Amino acid sequence: MARLLDPLVFSRGPEMKNRFMLAPLTNSQSFEDGTLSPEELHWLVMRAVGGFGLTMTCAAHVQPNGKGFSGQLGIWSDKHIEGLTRLSNAIHKRSSVAIVQLHHAGMRSPPDIIGEVPVCPSVDMETGSRALETSEVHDVVTDFVEAAYRAQISGFDGVELHGAHGYLLCQFFSAETNRRQDEFGGGIEGRYRILFEIIRGIRERCRPDFQVGVRLSPERFGMKLAETMQVAELLMITGDIDFLDMSLWDVFKEPAERGFGESLIECFTCLERGNTKLGVAGQIQTPEHAERVMDQGVDWVMLGRAAILHHDFPNRYKANTRFEPVTVPVSRSYLEAEGLSEAFIQYMEGWEGFVEGEHG
């Protein structure tokens, strides 16, 4: 059984020095034009210094109208390359694999932020989103591919495609939000076509050792567990991606749908993987949690909240596998010491019970 401090070798690109990945965390720290800010650089590099084997950016939007939150990192223009290059270089100096998560918020793009009506696979009355024309879907594919190439130019080892949590790619996957009649709708093959075309495009556009990962979430936002399992296995056995990131909300939860056994994580560890590495995210907060997840048969773990609270979680674990993480709520000064800017701390105040004080 692979352990948390063992290196992890992928089919392509550099190996991870351990099994800890930094989750792609919304933090609202970049400039409004999507260029990298000193605060975002500091936050991410601090995690690389803290020992994460792979350091992943927040979701970086691939089109201007795909912006999902204020202060989001961008990768839709060449003007972003200079900052991204500084970031990849700084991460690599700390012996961490550098990955950009590629994202488009779709109907979850706030109109007041993007300055136009948001887009969706089909018309969505609740959000006022309009349906993408077929030619525009092909443009989305192209822009994801070009964003991946931009990441390569910037020195990153690879990208992760954000196909989870109800954002644009996930909106295509769901039969609830995708009612299209063209080749990007209908059955499972049509609804997931956009993802496979993006992957194929990246493989053609980028160098052979460029890493590609995919994030999926199996529940909520109209996702059906059986379909997600089917696509997850296909993604892994084709060998076109290097890692699959399953965001399970809570790695120890039961499936919401009946008939799938007692553990959601087992729905994916039981699948054929080929040479693809499988990891999970969702409420992994302590060394014990991380070890329990590894014992379930995954290849790596992804830390979000735990990485906010301890930039050096991997290094702490290496020094003491039974270290006890701090408990929330924590003070603003504590979060400042952990590399969070004022904008990030304000965002975290929206998490109930996380920050001491008014919102704690």
N, C-alpha and C positions, 0 to 999 in steps of 0.2 A: 504494500500500500504506500503510495507516494505521500510524503509528509510535507508540512507547510514550509520547511526550510530547504527542501530539495529543489534543485534547478528544474525548469520546465522547458523542454525542447519542442518547438513548433515545426511544422512541415516547411515553413518559410521564415526567413528573417532571424533575428537574434533570439537567444533563449532568455527566459526570465531567471534571475538568480534565486528566486523563491516563488512561492505560490500566492503571493499577495498582489492583487490588482487594486488600484485606486478607482473607485466608482466615478462615472461622469456626473459631477454634481453641479446643479444650478447654483450660481453664486452672485450674479448681477454685478460683476466687478469690471467688466471690460468697457471700453468707450462705446458710445451709442452708434458709431459707424462700424462697429465690429472689430476694430483694431485692438490689439493686446494692450492692456494697461499694466503699469508696474505692480499694482495690487494683485492682479490675476497671475502674473509671472511669479511673484513672491509666494502666493498661496500654493501653486502647483509645484514649484521647485522645492519648497519646504517638505512636501510629501516624498519627493525623490530622495532628498537628503535623509528623510526618516526611514528609508529602507524599502520602499515599495518596489517590487520587481517590475511592475508596469505602471506607468503614470499616464492616466487618460484625462484629456481635457473635458470641460463641460460640453454639452451639446453645442456644436458649431453649425450655424445655419448656412445652407448651401444656396439659398436664393434670398434676396432682400425681403420678399413677402412671406418667407418662412420663419421669420423671427418670432420667438415665442415669449420672450420676456425682456424687460429693459436691462441693458448692460450685458447682452449676450455676445459671446465671441462669434466672429464671422469668418467664413472661409469661401465666400462667394465672389471675391474680387482679388486681383493680384496685389491690391494695396494691403492685403492682410499678410502677405508672405514675409515681409520684413520682421514683424513681431513674432509670427509663428516660427521663423527660423531662430530667433533669439531663444524662444521657449524650448524648441527641440534640442538645441545645443546645450542649454543649461540642464535639461533632464538627462541627456546622455553623459554629461560630466559626472553625474552622480550614479552612473552604472544602472540606469533604469531604462526600460523599453518605453519609447514615446509613441503614443497613439492619439489621434484626433477622432472624436465621435462626430459623425456627420448626421445632420438633423434638418427636418423641415416640420414646422408645427402644424401646417395645414389649417384646418378649421379652428385650431386652438391658438392661432396667431391673433392677438388683440388688434382690432381695427385702428385703435388710437395710436398703436405703436407702429404698425406697418403703413398706415395712411391710405388704406384701400380695403375693399371687401376681401376677407380671407377666402382661400380656395379649399376644395374638398373633392373627393372622388365623385360625389353626387351632391345635389342641392341639399343643404341642411337648414331647415327653417329655424331651429333653435338658436343657432349662431349667426344666421344670415349669410352663410357661406355659399359661394357659387360653385358649380361643377366645373372641373377642368375639361377643356377640350382635349380630344385625343392628341392633337399636336403638342399641347401643353404638357401632357403626361410624358411624351417623348423628351420634351425640354427638361422636365424634372430628372429623368434618367440621365440625360447628358450633363446636367449641372451637378448631380451627385458624383458622376465619374470625373468631371473636371475638378471638383473639390478634392477628390482623392488624389488626383495628379498634383494639385496645388500643395497638398500635404506632403507628397513625395518631394517636390521641389524644395519645400521648407525643411527637409531633413528628417521627417517623421518616419518611423519604421512601418507604419500602417494606419488603418482606419477601422472604426467600428460603425456599422450602419444601424441607426436607431430605428428599429422596427417595433418598438414597444410603447406602452403607456398612452395609447390613443393619439399619437401624433400622425403625420401624414401617411407614412408607410403602413402603420397599423390601421389607419382609416381605410386604406385599400384592402387590407387583409379581411376586415370585418364585413360580413354580409349585411349588417345593419346600416353601415355608413357607405358601403359600396353597392350601388344598385345599377351600375353601368351596363350598357348593352354592347360595348365594344370589346376588344381583346383583353382589356384590363379589368373586366368584370365577369359576372356569372359564377361559375364553379371555382373550386379551390385553385385550379391551374391559372385561371384568368386573374383572380384577385391577388395572387402572389407573383404574377408575371413581372411586375415592376421591380420587385426585389431581385429576382434572378437575372433580369436584364441589366440592372445596376452592377451586380457582381461580375457578370460576363464582361461588361464594359470596362470595369476596373482591371480585370485580368488582362484585357487587350491593351489598355492604355498605360498601365504602370509596369514597373520592372518585375521580373519573375519572382524575386524574393520579398516583394511588398506584402505585408500581412493584411488580411481582411478578416474582420470579425463581424458578427451580427448579434444584436440584442433583440430578444423576443420576450413578451410577457404572455402567459397562457390564460389569464383570466381578466375580467373587466373589459370595458370598452368593446363589448360585442364579440370577444374572442372565445372560440370553442376549443376545449382542451384536446379533443381527439384530432382536430385539424392542426393545432400547434404542434402536437407530437409528431404527426405525419410529416410536416414541413421541417421540423427540427431534425428528424432522422435523415431526410433527403439532403438537407444542407450539409450534414456531417459526412455522410457516406460518399457524396460526390467528390469531396476533396477540394472543392473550389474555395472554401473558407478555411481559416486556420484555427479559429476559436468561436464557440457559441456561448453567448452570455445570456443565461436564463434569469430574468428578473422575476422572482417568485413572490414578491411582496413580503412573505415571511417564509424562510426556508424550511420551517418546521410545521407549516400548516397542512391541513387536509385539503384535498381537492374540493372546490365548491360544487362541482358536478358529481353526482352519484355514479358508482360503478367503476371508479378508477383506483380503488385501493385506499390505503390509509394515509399515504404520504405523497404530497405533490412532487417532491424532489425525485421520488422513485419513478415517476412517470417519464423522467428524462434520463436518469442514470441507467435505466434498463434498455435504452435504445442503442442500436448499432452506431458506432462513431467513426469507423475508419481511423484515419490519423488526425481527425479534428479533436481539439481539446475542449472539454466541457467545463464550464464554471457557473456559479450561481451567485445571486445577490438577494438580500432581503433579511434585514434584522440580524445580521451577524455582528454582534457587539462585543463579544468577549473571546479570549483564547479558547475557552471550552466550546463555545459555539462554532468557531472555525474548525476545531479538531473534529467535532461531531459531524460537520458537513463533509470534511475530507473522508471520514469513515463511511459516508454514504456512497463514495465512489466517484466524486467529481475530481477534476484535475487542478482546480484553483478556486480561490474564494475572492469575492469582490467586496470591499469595505467602503461604506458611505459615511453614515453617522459616526461610526467608530473612528474613521480617518479625520473627520472634522474635530473630534475631541482629542485625538492623539495623532499628530502628524507623523510620529515615529512609532506607530503601533508595531510594524514589523521588527524594528530594532529592539523595542521593549520585549517582544516575544522571544527574540533571539537570546536576549540576556536572561530572561526569566519566563518560561513557558506558562507560568501561573500568575503572571502579573494581573492586578485588578484594575481595570479601567475606571476612570472617574465616572461618577453618576451625575445625571442631570437633575435639576437645572444647574447650569454653570453661570458664572458671572461674565459680563462683557469683557472685563480685563483678562479673564482666562482665555476667551476666544481670540482677543487681540494677540495674546502671546502665542496662540496656535496659528497665527498668520491670517486671520480673517479681517478684512477691511470693514469700515463702517457700513458700507452697502451690504456686505455679506451678513453682518451681524443683524442688520435690520430685517433682512430676508429670513434669518433663522428665528427671529422673534415671532414669526408666523407659525412656527412649529410649537404646538402646545407643550408647555412644561420643559422647554429646552433652555431658555435663557432666563436667568433670575430677573425679577422686577415685574413691570406692568403686565407683560405678556407671559410671564412664567407661571 
